[in-house]
């Protein structure tokens, strides 16, 4: 297995920004490949523990990249001129991965904001991947986080003071796992602090736009949400299940689960990862 350092490289997006990409491991014969799409303020290595389980228990390789303005990628920190830039980069990356692995089943896993990015990518290219996992996806804004006042302020400030902090998410709402909370708070690659006005404005617009179009999605999909997620409202996942045109869709609510399902304690994180892996295994292309 390649070391973490050996497996890290970069690619240049269509806006000439260098983005950090990562793979675990550089396997020669995995039975499937999973592309992780991380959430706001996060970075791709935060999903390494999940990737290790997928590889060691199921022979599924994983890869991904730090989205622009995140982790070790270039770009203003957690800021965006257009939400579709996230989508552009993901589509470019997946095409690159598919060209490097032409005969393998490709899945994409979108967590939180990463789910919204993945959703928009699937609107643009229905057959971008062979299957998608959307968990704790940012499809419906929590009204307690995105209050009407904050939404209005973000819109106004995005033009005159785009970096103005308009709100954030308390770490305690992310997971019940105390060790994971400590890791998040001390992770030098993770965005600490409040979100910016321009990011908030463009993300809310992208969310509204996605809700009006998500019926167009036809890819097989596994939808998961924590029953006590206070960051991304569970109503978004329920609506997604009921609205998309996919005939192959699975939906599961993990009772007591917070936002970072993959790291939840008391066996819940392990249950989610195993469920996701089993779903992937059942959707690997025949004859591969």
Wavefront OBJ file of the C-alpha trace (Angstrom):
o trace
v 0.000 0.000 0.000
v 1.331 3.431 -0.881
v 2.084 5.779 1.979
v -0.101 8.823 2.537
v 2.642 11.088 1.192
v 3.111 8.981 -1.941
v -0.601 9.009 -2.635
v -0.952 12.811 -2.499
v -0.634 14.847 -5.692
v -2.327 17.816 -7.344
v -4.286 18.739 -10.433
v -5.064 22.126 -11.957
v -8.684 23.103 -12.424
v -10.107 25.033 -15.353
v -9.533 28.309 -13.498
v -5.815 27.562 -13.194
v -5.950 26.756 -9.478
v -3.941 23.893 -8.044
v -6.050 21.444 -6.028
v -4.700 18.700 -3.747
v -5.860 15.208 -4.702
v -5.478 12.036 -2.659
v -5.939 8.312 -3.010
v -5.997 5.424 -0.546
v -4.467 3.230 -1.616
v -2.874 3.174 -5.054
v -4.382 -0.248 -5.541
v -3.834 -2.320 -8.659
v -7.040 -4.326 -8.605
v -9.850 -2.837 -6.497
v -13.349 -3.993 -7.329
v -14.684 -0.438 -7.237
v -13.512 3.124 -6.718
v -15.201 5.636 -4.423
v -14.827 9.418 -4.866
v -15.423 11.358 -1.648
v -16.764 14.926 -1.796
v -16.179 16.669 1.522
v -18.209 19.298 3.325
v -17.602 22.986 3.982
v -14.481 23.808 5.963
v -13.289 20.209 5.776
v -10.678 18.445 3.665
v -10.336 15.086 1.991
v -8.058 13.437 4.570
v -10.849 13.735 7.135
v -12.430 10.752 5.357
v -9.332 8.580 5.509
v -10.718 6.324 8.298
v -13.772 5.555 6.149
v -11.577 4.885 3.135
v -9.442 2.470 5.136
v -12.479 0.395 6.114
v -13.745 0.317 2.532
v -10.372 -0.914 1.322
v -9.472 -3.358 4.082
v -12.901 -4.985 4.405
v -14.382 -4.629 0.921
v -11.544 -4.062 -1.574
v -13.031 -0.702 -2.560
v -10.424 1.989 -3.212
v -11.106 5.633 -2.359
v -9.954 8.982 -3.638
v -10.911 12.639 -3.626
v -9.558 16.144 -3.490
v -9.593 19.257 -1.346
v -12.207 21.524 -2.864
v -11.063 24.966 -3.884
v -10.415 27.150 -0.843
v -10.158 24.110 1.431
v -7.350 22.055 2.941
v -4.169 22.294 0.891
v -5.867 23.459 -2.290
v -5.486 26.970 -3.610
v -8.211 29.602 -3.423
v -9.551 32.032 -0.847
v -10.460 30.128 2.314
v -14.052 28.895 2.184
v -15.085 31.560 -0.295
v -16.471 31.215 -3.784
v -17.395 33.552 -6.619
v -19.842 31.018 -8.029
v -21.051 27.771 -6.412
v -20.770 26.090 -9.804
v -16.983 26.351 -9.496
v -17.197 23.540 -6.934
v -19.274 21.565 -9.426
v -16.885 22.282 -12.315
v -13.970 20.934 -10.283
v -15.787 17.771 -9.231
v -16.850 16.928 -12.770
v -13.319 17.552 -14.025
v -11.866 15.358 -11.287
v -14.275 12.473 -11.852
v -13.599 12.520 -15.585
v -9.889 12.381 -14.779
v -10.414 9.448 -12.410
v -12.546 7.617 -14.972
v -9.890 8.070 -17.653
v -7.297 6.632 -15.269
v -9.581 3.724 -14.322
v -11.597 2.989 -17.483
v -13.042 -0.416 -16.577
v -14.063 -0.040 -12.957
v -17.291 0.872 -11.176
v -17.142 4.453 -9.923
v -19.158 5.654 -6.943
v -19.315 9.156 -5.481
v -20.033 9.951 -1.840
v -21.231 13.462 -1.015
v -21.295 14.547 2.626
v -22.943 17.783 3.793
v -22.054 20.541 1.302
v -20.346 17.823 -0.707
v -23.781 16.295 -1.238
v -25.043 19.541 -2.732
v -22.002 19.746 -5.005
v -22.474 16.129 -6.085
v -26.183 16.705 -6.649
v -25.502 19.612 -8.990
v -22.891 17.530 -10.829
v -25.475 14.794 -11.398
v -27.897 17.376 -12.779
v -25.309 18.297 -15.374
v -24.207 14.746 -16.189
v -26.714 12.042 -15.319
v -24.224 9.218 -15.935
v -21.240 10.868 -14.260
v -20.906 7.930 -11.827
v -22.378 4.455 -11.516
v -23.922 5.164 -8.133
v -24.082 7.926 -5.535
v -24.194 8.071 -1.760
v -25.718 11.218 -0.288
v -25.378 11.416 3.464
v -26.294 14.321 5.699
v -26.525 16.202 2.422
v -27.071 19.959 2.409
v -30.391 19.885 0.587
v -32.605 21.657 3.103
v -31.227 24.490 5.205
v -31.779 24.236 8.931
v -33.955 27.296 9.686
v -32.228 27.663 13.035
v -28.872 28.058 11.270
v -29.987 29.966 8.160
v -32.469 32.370 9.674
v -34.269 34.859 7.362
v -32.156 37.629 8.888
v -28.890 35.799 8.181
v -29.997 34.971 4.639
v -30.837 38.620 3.937
v -27.599 39.842 5.504
v -25.543 37.331 3.531
v -27.095 38.548 0.289
v -26.432 42.206 1.063
v -22.941 41.685 2.456
v -21.861 39.367 -0.361
v -21.603 42.441 -2.587
v -20.127 44.994 -0.196
v -18.226 42.891 2.374
v -17.993 39.329 1.008
v -15.707 38.025 3.748
v -17.924 39.255 6.575
v -18.652 36.405 9.038
v -22.377 35.720 9.078
v -22.627 32.533 11.075
v -21.217 29.136 11.712
v -21.866 25.688 13.070
v -21.027 24.750 16.638
v -18.698 21.769 16.782
v -20.955 20.047 19.308
v -23.616 19.712 16.612
v -21.311 17.721 14.354
v -20.810 14.522 16.318
v -21.330 12.890 19.710
v -17.845 11.390 19.436
v -15.640 13.269 21.918
v -12.404 12.077 20.321
v -13.605 13.232 16.915
v -14.566 16.610 18.355
v -11.057 17.064 19.716
v -9.567 16.084 16.359
v -11.790 18.583 14.557
v -10.851 21.393 16.924
v -7.136 20.788 16.528
v -7.034 19.953 12.817
v -4.835 22.622 11.165
v -6.362 21.950 7.746
v -9.928 22.436 8.879
v -11.585 25.843 8.624
v -12.194 27.151 12.126
v -14.631 29.994 12.704
v -17.668 31.470 11.058
v -18.718 31.217 7.420
v -18.420 34.112 5.000
v -21.249 36.184 3.581
v -20.497 35.516 -0.091
v -20.112 31.780 0.489
v -23.421 31.728 2.341
v -25.241 33.685 -0.343
v -24.033 31.514 -3.229
v -24.629 28.285 -1.304
v -28.207 29.219 -0.414
v -28.886 30.064 -4.064
v -27.410 26.713 -5.120
v -29.587 24.931 -2.574
v -32.769 26.599 -3.831
v -31.831 25.863 -7.431
v -31.124 22.205 -6.663
v -34.475 21.748 -4.952
v -36.235 22.977 -8.092
v -34.368 20.519 -10.350
v -33.512 17.398 -8.355
v -36.363 15.413 -9.924
v -34.029 15.066 -12.928
v -31.621 12.773 -11.047
v -31.792 9.141 -12.212
v -28.603 7.521 -10.878
v -28.831 4.708 -8.283
v -28.478 6.353 -4.893
v -28.066 5.505 -1.222
v -29.449 8.264 1.018
v -28.511 8.398 4.696
v -29.190 10.898 7.443
v -28.749 11.119 11.184
v -32.005 11.338 13.081
v -30.612 14.129 15.262
v -28.666 16.073 12.630
v -28.886 19.759 13.570
v -26.678 20.982 10.718
v -28.390 19.742 7.554
v -32.094 19.191 8.093
v -33.327 15.636 7.581
v -36.310 16.980 5.617
v -33.885 17.563 2.748
v -33.010 13.879 2.474
v -36.652 12.869 2.766
v -37.636 15.266 -0.013
v -34.701 14.072 -2.106
v -35.884 10.469 -1.782
v -39.442 11.385 -2.696
v -38.559 13.700 -5.596
v -35.714 12.164 -7.601
v -36.565 10.023 -10.624
v -34.157 7.239 -9.677
v -35.921 3.888 -9.558
v -33.037 2.406 -7.571
v -32.898 4.335 -4.305
v -32.380 3.361 -0.691
v -33.073 5.631 2.259
v -32.055 5.037 5.872
v -32.313 7.214 8.956
v -29.780 6.484 11.696
v -31.516 7.190 14.975
v -29.545 9.412 17.358
v -27.028 10.126 14.590
v -25.505 13.581 14.315
v -24.087 15.237 11.201
v -20.832 13.306 10.808
v -22.426 9.881 10.586
v -19.151 8.181 9.726
v -17.624 9.091 13.103
v -20.612 8.598 15.409
v -19.978 6.522 18.589
v -21.708 3.444 19.999
v -21.252 1.510 16.767
v -23.396 3.874 14.710
v -20.529 5.098 12.539
v -19.444 1.532 11.832
v -23.030 0.586 10.987
v -23.331 3.421 8.478
v -20.007 2.631 6.813
v -20.900 -1.061 6.529
v -24.346 -0.246 5.110
v -22.771 2.057 2.548
v -20.155 -0.528 1.616
v -22.746 -3.293 1.215
v -24.840 -1.031 -0.999
v -21.779 -0.341 -3.165
v -20.930 -4.023 -3.392
v -24.450 -4.770 -4.590
v -24.099 -2.147 -7.336
v -20.782 -3.143 -8.862
v -21.121 -3.647 -12.590
v -21.520 -7.267 -13.621
v -18.700 -8.808 -15.581
v -16.139 -6.405 -14.150
l 1 2 3 4 5 6 7 8 9 10 11 12 13 14 15 16 17 18 19 20 21 22 23 24 25 26 27 28 29 30 31 32 33 34 35 36 37 38 39 40 41 42 43 44 45 46 47 48 49 50 51 52 53 54 55 56 57 58 59 60 61 62 63 64 65 66 67 68 69 70 71 72 73 74 75 76 77 78 79 80 81 82 83 84 85 86 87 88 89 90 91 92 93 94 95 96 97 98 99 100 101 102 103 104 105 106 107 108 109 110 111 112 113 114 115 116 117 118 119 120 121 122 123 124 125 126 127 128 129 130 131 132 133 134 135 136 137 138 139 140 141 142 143 144 145 146 147 148 149 150 151 152 153 154 155 156 157 158 159 160 161 162 163 164 165 166 167 168 169 170 171 172 173 174 175 176 177 178 179 180 181 182 183 184 185 186 187 188 189 190 191 192 193 194 195 196 197 198 199 200 201 202 203 204 205 206 207 208 209 210 211 212 213 214 215 216 217 218 219 220 221 222 223 224 225 226 227 228 229 230 231 232 233 234 235 236 237 238 239 240 241 242 243 244 245 246 247 248 249 250 251 252 253 254 255 256 257 258 259 260 261 262 263 264 265 266 267 268 269 270 271 272 273 274 275 276 277 278 279 280 281 282 283 284 285 286 287 288
